[in-house]
Amino acid sequence: MQENIYHKELSAGKWFSFSLSLQLANVGSEIGRAINWRNKNNLELSQGAFERGLELLDLTILDIKNRKQLRELLLLREFLADYFCFGNTYKSTEAQWNNYFISFNYLARTGK
């Protein structure tokens, strides 16, 4: 886990009041930023956005109400780490990540 806490207010408890869809929509926003910065060859900003997204995902994993989705959340974390930090063994693509997270944006906006 990274040394910095980027989302101090959220990690103090506010995050756990959010629905799973809102949590994952926020994770997806950071991952989208990481991809966009990576495409612009700004690896420092890309890495920062990835770390913020990972921090939010870790908070989502710790949220007791998400226990039924724990396996999927842990796999999501593994796949994201593979995509951004390792050899992309799972052959994830930018389009796949955008498609995965866009549904959570829709759900969050509808209040689900």
PyMOL commands that place a pseudoatom at each C-alpha (Angstrom):
pseudoatom trace, name=CA, resn=MET, resi=1, chain=A, elem=C, hetatm=0, pos=[0.000, 0.000, 0.000]
pseudoatom trace, name=CA, resn=GLN, resi=2, chain=A, elem=C, hetatm=0, pos=[1.215, 3.496, -0.765]
pseudoatom trace, name=CA, resn=GLU, resi=3, chain=A, elem=C, hetatm=0, pos=[2.643, 5.757, 1.951]
pseudoatom trace, name=CA, resn=ASN, resi=4, chain=A, elem=C, hetatm=0, pos=[0.460, 8.831, 1.333]
pseudoatom trace, name=CA, resn=ILE, resi=5, chain=A, elem=C, hetatm=0, pos=[-3.196, 9.073, 2.200]
pseudoatom trace, name=CA, resn=TYR, resi=6, chain=A, elem=C, hetatm=0, pos=[-4.760, 11.074, -0.591]
pseudoatom trace, name=CA, resn=HIS, resi=7, chain=A, elem=C, hetatm=0, pos=[-8.366, 10.992, 0.537]
pseudoatom trace, name=CA, resn=LYS, resi=8, chain=A, elem=C, hetatm=0, pos=[-8.113, 11.787, 4.251]
pseudoatom trace, name=CA, resn=GLU, resi=9, chain=A, elem=C, hetatm=0, pos=[-11.753, 12.828, 4.699]
pseudoatom trace, name=CA, resn=LEU, resi=10, chain=A, elem=C, hetatm=0, pos=[-13.056, 9.820, 2.810]
pseudoatom trace, name=CA, resn=SER, resi=11, chain=A, elem=C, hetatm=0, pos=[-10.770, 7.383, 4.609]
pseudoatom trace, name=CA, resn=ALA, resi=12, chain=A, elem=C, hetatm=0, pos=[-11.967, 8.803, 7.960]
pseudoatom trace, name=CA, resn=GLY, resi=13, chain=A, elem=C, hetatm=0, pos=[-15.362, 7.210, 7.354]
pseudoatom trace, name=CA, resn=LYS, resi=14, chain=A, elem=C, hetatm=0, pos=[-17.321, 9.204, 4.783]
pseudoatom trace, name=CA, resn=TRP, resi=15, chain=A, elem=C, hetatm=0, pos=[-16.450, 6.693, 2.053]
pseudoatom trace, name=CA, resn=PHE, resi=16, chain=A, elem=C, hetatm=0, pos=[-18.420, 3.984, 3.814]
pseudoatom trace, name=CA, resn=SER, resi=17, chain=A, elem=C, hetatm=0, pos=[-21.651, 5.982, 3.509]
pseudoatom trace, name=CA, resn=PHE, resi=18, chain=A, elem=C, hetatm=0, pos=[-21.428, 5.801, -0.303]
pseudoatom trace, name=CA, resn=SER, resi=19, chain=A, elem=C, hetatm=0, pos=[-23.141, 3.073, -2.323]
pseudoatom trace, name=CA, resn=LEU, resi=20, chain=A, elem=C, hetatm=0, pos=[-20.942, 0.500, -4.033]
pseudoatom trace, name=CA, resn=SER, resi=21, chain=A, elem=C, hetatm=0, pos=[-21.798, 1.999, -7.424]
pseudoatom trace, name=CA, resn=LEU, resi=22, chain=A, elem=C, hetatm=0, pos=[-20.761, 5.483, -6.254]
pseudoatom trace, name=CA, resn=GLN, resi=23, chain=A, elem=C, hetatm=0, pos=[-17.561, 4.084, -4.776]
pseudoatom trace, name=CA, resn=LEU, resi=24, chain=A, elem=C, hetatm=0, pos=[-16.650, 2.331, -8.030]
pseudoatom trace, name=CA, resn=ALA, resi=25, chain=A, elem=C, hetatm=0, pos=[-17.635, 5.366, -10.112]
pseudoatom trace, name=CA, resn=ASN, resi=26, chain=A, elem=C, hetatm=0, pos=[-15.097, 7.373, -8.103]
pseudoatom trace, name=CA, resn=VAL, resi=27, chain=A, elem=C, hetatm=0, pos=[-12.463, 4.653, -8.512]
pseudoatom trace, name=CA, resn=GLY, resi=28, chain=A, elem=C, hetatm=0, pos=[-13.204, 4.715, -12.237]
pseudoatom trace, name=CA, resn=SER, resi=29, chain=A, elem=C, hetatm=0, pos=[-12.736, 8.497, -12.395]
pseudoatom trace, name=CA, resn=GLU, resi=30, chain=A, elem=C, hetatm=0, pos=[-9.216, 8.166, -11.028]
pseudoatom trace, name=CA, resn=ILE, resi=31, chain=A, elem=C, hetatm=0, pos=[-8.427, 5.223, -13.303]
pseudoatom trace, name=CA, resn=GLY, resi=32, chain=A, elem=C, hetatm=0, pos=[-9.723, 7.235, -16.268]
pseudoatom trace, name=CA, resn=ARG, resi=33, chain=A, elem=C, hetatm=0, pos=[-7.395, 10.075, -15.290]
pseudoatom trace, name=CA, resn=ALA, resi=34, chain=A, elem=C, hetatm=0, pos=[-4.504, 7.630, -14.993]
pseudoatom trace, name=CA, resn=ILE, resi=35, chain=A, elem=C, hetatm=0, pos=[-5.181, 6.332, -18.499]
pseudoatom trace, name=CA, resn=ASN, resi=36, chain=A, elem=C, hetatm=0, pos=[-5.533, 9.837, -19.934]
pseudoatom trace, name=CA, resn=TRP, resi=37, chain=A, elem=C, hetatm=0, pos=[-2.254, 11.003, -18.394]
pseudoatom trace, name=CA, resn=ARG, resi=38, chain=A, elem=C, hetatm=0, pos=[-0.538, 7.828, -19.533]
pseudoatom trace, name=CA, resn=ASN, resi=39, chain=A, elem=C, hetatm=0, pos=[-1.713, 8.525, -23.101]
pseudoatom trace, name=CA, resn=LYS, resi=40, chain=A, elem=C, hetatm=0, pos=[-0.213, 12.013, -22.832]
pseudoatom trace, name=CA, resn=ASN, resi=41, chain=A, elem=C, hetatm=0, pos=[3.086, 10.451, -21.699]
pseudoatom trace, name=CA, resn=ASN, resi=42, chain=A, elem=C, hetatm=0, pos=[2.898, 12.092, -18.276]
pseudoatom trace, name=CA, resn=LEU, resi=43, chain=A, elem=C, hetatm=0, pos=[3.787, 9.047, -16.207]
pseudoatom trace, name=CA, resn=GLU, resi=44, chain=A, elem=C, hetatm=0, pos=[4.095, 11.001, -12.954]
pseudoatom trace, name=CA, resn=LEU, resi=45, chain=A, elem=C, hetatm=0, pos=[0.513, 12.287, -13.098]
pseudoatom trace, name=CA, resn=SER, resi=46, chain=A, elem=C, hetatm=0, pos=[-0.673, 8.903, -14.365]
pseudoatom trace, name=CA, resn=GLN, resi=47, chain=A, elem=C, hetatm=0, pos=[0.959, 7.159, -11.416]
pseudoatom trace, name=CA, resn=GLY, resi=48, chain=A, elem=C, hetatm=0, pos=[-0.587, 9.623, -8.961]
pseudoatom trace, name=CA, resn=ALA, resi=49, chain=A, elem=C, hetatm=0, pos=[-4.081, 9.071, -10.367]
pseudoatom trace, name=CA, resn=PHE, resi=50, chain=A, elem=C, hetatm=0, pos=[-3.556, 5.305, -10.317]
pseudoatom trace, name=CA, resn=GLU, resi=51, chain=A, elem=C, hetatm=0, pos=[-2.470, 5.442, -6.662]
pseudoatom trace, name=CA, resn=ARG, resi=52, chain=A, elem=C, hetatm=0, pos=[-5.505, 7.547, -5.742]
pseudoatom trace, name=CA, resn=GLY, resi=53, chain=A, elem=C, hetatm=0, pos=[-7.761, 5.076, -7.558]
pseudoatom trace, name=CA, resn=LEU, resi=54, chain=A, elem=C, hetatm=0, pos=[-6.108, 2.172, -5.780]
pseudoatom trace, name=CA, resn=GLU, resi=55, chain=A, elem=C, hetatm=0, pos=[-6.578, 3.904, -2.429]
pseudoatom trace, name=CA, resn=LEU, resi=56, chain=A, elem=C, hetatm=0, pos=[-10.294, 4.333, -3.144]
pseudoatom trace, name=CA, resn=LEU, resi=57, chain=A, elem=C, hetatm=0, pos=[-10.534, 0.714, -4.254]
pseudoatom trace, name=CA, resn=ASP, resi=58, chain=A, elem=C, hetatm=0, pos=[-8.813, -0.388, -1.036]
pseudoatom trace, name=CA, resn=LEU, resi=59, chain=A, elem=C, hetatm=0, pos=[-11.383, 1.581, 0.979]
pseudoatom trace, name=CA, resn=THR, resi=60, chain=A, elem=C, hetatm=0, pos=[-14.130, -0.094, -1.062]
pseudoatom trace, name=CA, resn=ILE, resi=61, chain=A, elem=C, hetatm=0, pos=[-12.626, -3.502, -0.277]
pseudoatom trace, name=CA, resn=LEU, resi=62, chain=A, elem=C, hetatm=0, pos=[-12.575, -2.646, 3.442]
pseudoatom trace, name=CA, resn=ASP, resi=63, chain=A, elem=C, hetatm=0, pos=[-16.231, -1.567, 3.422]
pseudoatom trace, name=CA, resn=ILE, resi=64, chain=A, elem=C, hetatm=0, pos=[-18.199, -4.260, 5.268]
pseudoatom trace, name=CA, resn=LYS, resi=65, chain=A, elem=C, hetatm=0, pos=[-21.320, -3.778, 3.111]
pseudoatom trace, name=CA, resn=ASN, resi=66, chain=A, elem=C, hetatm=0, pos=[-19.328, -4.918, 0.059]
pseudoatom trace, name=CA, resn=ARG, resi=67, chain=A, elem=C, hetatm=0, pos=[-18.417, -8.342, 1.477]
pseudoatom trace, name=CA, resn=LYS, resi=68, chain=A, elem=C, hetatm=0, pos=[-20.554, -10.185, -1.095]
pseudoatom trace, name=CA, resn=GLN, resi=69, chain=A, elem=C, hetatm=0, pos=[-18.531, -8.532, -3.869]
pseudoatom trace, name=CA, resn=LEU, resi=70, chain=A, elem=C, hetatm=0, pos=[-15.152, -9.056, -2.192]
pseudoatom trace, name=CA, resn=ARG, resi=71, chain=A, elem=C, hetatm=0, pos=[-13.910, -11.592, -4.754]
pseudoatom trace, name=CA, resn=GLU, resi=72, chain=A, elem=C, hetatm=0, pos=[-14.711, -9.297, -7.689]
pseudoatom trace, name=CA, resn=LEU, resi=73, chain=A, elem=C, hetatm=0, pos=[-13.161, -6.297, -5.933]
pseudoatom trace, name=CA, resn=LEU, resi=74, chain=A, elem=C, hetatm=0, pos=[-9.956, -8.200, -5.214]
pseudoatom trace, name=CA, resn=LEU, resi=75, chain=A, elem=C, hetatm=0, pos=[-9.785, -9.401, -8.820]
pseudoatom trace, name=CA, resn=LEU, resi=76, chain=A, elem=C, hetatm=0, pos=[-10.356, -5.820, -9.979]
pseudoatom trace, name=CA, resn=ARG, resi=77, chain=A, elem=C, hetatm=0, pos=[-7.420, -4.709, -7.826]
pseudoatom trace, name=CA, resn=GLU, resi=78, chain=A, elem=C, hetatm=0, pos=[-5.230, -7.468, -9.266]
pseudoatom trace, name=CA, resn=PHE, resi=79, chain=A, elem=C, hetatm=0, pos=[-6.167, -6.627, -12.855]
pseudoatom trace, name=CA, resn=LEU, resi=80, chain=A, elem=C, hetatm=0, pos=[-5.566, -2.888, -12.329]
pseudoatom trace, name=CA, resn=ALA, resi=81, chain=A, elem=C, hetatm=0, pos=[-2.163, -3.541, -10.780]
pseudoatom trace, name=CA, resn=ASP, resi=82, chain=A, elem=C, hetatm=0, pos=[-1.303, -5.834, -13.683]
pseudoatom trace, name=CA, resn=TYR, resi=83, chain=A, elem=C, hetatm=0, pos=[-2.373, -3.205, -16.224]
pseudoatom trace, name=CA, resn=PHE, resi=84, chain=A, elem=C, hetatm=0, pos=[-0.552, -0.255, -14.671]
pseudoatom trace, name=CA, resn=CYS, resi=85, chain=A, elem=C, hetatm=0, pos=[2.434, -1.798, -12.888]
pseudoatom trace, name=CA, resn=PHE, resi=86, chain=A, elem=C, hetatm=0, pos=[3.266, -5.146, -14.404]
pseudoatom trace, name=CA, resn=GLY, resi=87, chain=A, elem=C, hetatm=0, pos=[3.260, -6.803, -17.813]
pseudoatom trace, name=CA, resn=ASN, resi=88, chain=A, elem=C, hetatm=0, pos=[-0.488, -6.630, -18.512]
pseudoatom trace, name=CA, resn=THR, resi=89, chain=A, elem=C, hetatm=0, pos=[-0.646, -10.414, -18.399]
pseudoatom trace, name=CA, resn=TYR, resi=90, chain=A, elem=C, hetatm=0, pos=[-4.440, -10.271, -18.578]
pseudoatom trace, name=CA, resn=LYS, resi=91, chain=A, elem=C, hetatm=0, pos=[-4.262, -8.188, -21.783]
pseudoatom trace, name=CA, resn=SER, resi=92, chain=A, elem=C, hetatm=0, pos=[-6.579, -5.464, -20.452]
pseudoatom trace, name=CA, resn=THR, resi=93, chain=A, elem=C, hetatm=0, pos=[-7.240, -2.528, -22.737]
pseudoatom trace, name=CA, resn=GLU, resi=94, chain=A, elem=C, hetatm=0, pos=[-8.106, 1.099, -22.208]
pseudoatom trace, name=CA, resn=ALA, resi=95, chain=A, elem=C, hetatm=0, pos=[-11.493, 0.502, -23.832]
pseudoatom trace, name=CA, resn=GLN, resi=96, chain=A, elem=C, hetatm=0, pos=[-12.244, -2.393, -21.472]
pseudoatom trace, name=CA, resn=TRP, resi=97, chain=A, elem=C, hetatm=0, pos=[-11.486, -0.246, -18.424]
pseudoatom trace, name=CA, resn=ASN, resi=98, chain=A, elem=C, hetatm=0, pos=[-13.627, 2.599, -19.724]
pseudoatom trace, name=CA, resn=ASN, resi=99, chain=A, elem=C, hetatm=0, pos=[-16.503, 0.206, -20.455]
pseudoatom trace, name=CA, resn=TYR, resi=100, chain=A, elem=C, hetatm=0, pos=[-16.200, -1.448, -17.042]
pseudoatom trace, name=CA, resn=PHE, resi=101, chain=A, elem=C, hetatm=0, pos=[-16.364, 1.767, -15.059]
pseudoatom trace, name=CA, resn=ILE, resi=102, chain=A, elem=C, hetatm=0, pos=[-18.930, 3.668, -17.160]
pseudoatom trace, name=CA, resn=SER, resi=103, chain=A, elem=C, hetatm=0, pos=[-21.759, 1.465, -15.919]
pseudoatom trace, name=CA, resn=PHE, resi=104, chain=A, elem=C, hetatm=0, pos=[-20.979, 2.483, -12.335]
pseudoatom trace, name=CA, resn=ASN, resi=105, chain=A, elem=C, hetatm=0, pos=[-21.216, 6.153, -13.329]
pseudoatom trace, name=CA, resn=TYR, resi=106, chain=A, elem=C, hetatm=0, pos=[-24.678, 5.491, -14.714]
pseudoatom trace, name=CA, resn=LEU, resi=107, chain=A, elem=C, hetatm=0, pos=[-25.779, 3.568, -11.620]
pseudoatom trace, name=CA, resn=ALA, resi=108, chain=A, elem=C, hetatm=0, pos=[-24.404, 6.209, -9.275]
pseudoatom trace, name=CA, resn=ARG, resi=109, chain=A, elem=C, hetatm=0, pos=[-26.274, 8.950, -11.134]
pseudoatom trace, name=CA, resn=THR, resi=110, chain=A, elem=C, hetatm=0, pos=[-29.523, 7.004, -10.849]
pseudoatom trace, name=CA, resn=GLY, resi=111, chain=A, elem=C, hetatm=0, pos=[-29.009, 6.551, -7.115]
pseudoatom trace, name=CA, resn=LYS, resi=112, chain=A, elem=C, hetatm=0, pos=[-28.435, 2.793, -7.144]
for i in range(1, 112): cmd.bond("trace and resi %d" % i, "trace and resi %d" % (i + 1))
show_as sticks, trace
zoom trace
